[in-house]
Amino acid sequence: MVETLVNEITMFLQDKVPEELVAFVISLMPVLECRGGMIAARLMEIPFLKAFLLCYLGNMLPIPFIILFIRKIFDFLRKFKFFEKIIVKLEAKTDKNKDKILRYKSWGLLLFVAIPLPGTGGWTGALMAALLDIRFKRALPIIALGVLIAGFIMSGLTYGLFQM
């Protein structure tokens, strides 16, 4: 599913904006994040190091804003019935993983962000950190390291680095 979505976005944007920007923009998106950006970069044959840096930076750009402002954004959006349902689902997902994160503290958040599976990643980790009141100073470096690890894993898978 991720590959199909990445293919569609890549095909749509590829002739309209520079390839590097396509990989960066895909990395900004929730769910796709760095893993989607690396797939797009490989499809467009962007050199590995450039692709990795673009996708990492793209994935990390929204993280500080999520940690700092998501509660205020949720409070505002709760006024609209449509968004209330989405917010409740996001909070339920945080609640579901709350014990694991709190039990293992920094390690729990790091592993949650670092393992590139659907529903994990920098966006979700930042949301969890904000909703669990993990301080910005503590959460940001942990999430940054987790995104870096996930980026290495996805780089290995998409660029065949594990085969070397």
MOHURA-V499941 format. One record per residue. N is the residue number from 1. RES is the residue in one small letter. PHI is phi as a letter, one per 20 degrees, with the letter a starting at -180 (none if undefined). Layout:
BEGIN
n = <N | N>
res = <RES | RES>
phi = <PHI | PHI>
END
This chain:
BEGIN
n = <1 | 2 | 3 | 4 | 5 | 6 | 7 | 8 | 9 | 10 | 11 | 12 | 13 | 14 | 15 | 16 | 17 | 18 | 19 | 20 | 21 | 22 | 23 | 24 | 25 | 26 | 27 | 28 | 29 | 30 | 31 | 32 | 33 | 34 | 35 | 36 | 37 | 38 | 39 | 40 | 41 | 42 | 43 | 44 | 45 | 46 | 47 | 48 | 49 | 50 | 51 | 52 | 53 | 54 | 55 | 56 | 57 | 58 | 59 | 60 | 61 | 62 | 63 | 64 | 65 | 66 | 67 | 68 | 69 | 70 | 71 | 72 | 73 | 74 | 75 | 76 | 77 | 78 | 79 | 80 | 81 | 82 | 83 | 84 | 85 | 86 | 87 | 88 | 89 | 90 | 91 | 92 | 93 | 94 | 95 | 96 | 97 | 98 | 99 | 100 | 101 | 102 | 103 | 104 | 105 | 106 | 107 | 108 | 109 | 110 | 111 | 112 | 113 | 114 | 115 | 116 | 117 | 118 | 119 | 120 | 121 | 122 | 123 | 124 | 125 | 126 | 127 | 128 | 129 | 130 | 131 | 132 | 133 | 134 | 135 | 136 | 137 | 138 | 139 | 140 | 141 | 142 | 143 | 144 | 145 | 146 | 147 | 148 | 149 | 150 | 151 | 152 | 153 | 154 | 155 | 156 | 157 | 158 | 159 | 160 | 161 | 162 | 163 | 164>
res = <m | v | e | t | l | v | n | e | i | t | m | f | l | q | d | k | v | p | e | e | l | v | a | f | v | i | s | l | m | p | v | l | e | c | r | g | g | m | i | a | a | r | l | m | e | i | p | f | l | k | a | f | l | l | c | y | l | g | n | m | l | p | i | p | f | i | i | l | f | i | r | k | i | f | d | f | l | r | k | f | k | f | f | e | k | i | i | v | k | l | e | a | k | t | d | k | n | k | d | k | i | l | r | y | k | s | w | g | l | l | l | f | v | a | i | p | l | p | g | t | g | g | w | t | g | a | l | m | a | a | l | l | d | i | r | f | k | r | a | l | p | i | i | a | l | g | v | l | i | a | g | f | i | m | s | g | l | t | y | g | l | f | q | m>
phi = <none | f | f | f | f | f | g | f | f | f | f | f | e | g | e | d | c | g | g | f | f | f | f | f | f | f | f | f | f | f | m | f | l | f | f | f | f | f | f | f | f | f | g | e | l | f | g | g | f | f | f | f | f | f | f | f | f | f | f | e | g | f | g | g | f | f | g | f | d | f | f | f | f | f | g | f | f | f | f | d | g | g | f | g | f | f | f | f | f | f | f | f | f | f | g | f | e | g | f | f | f | f | f | e | l | g | f | f | f | g | f | f | f | f | e | f | d | g | n | d | p | f | f | f | f | f | f | f | g | f | f | e | l | e | g | g | g | e | f | g | f | f | f | g | f | f | f | f | f | g | f | f | f | f | f | f | f | e | d | m | f | f | e | f>
END
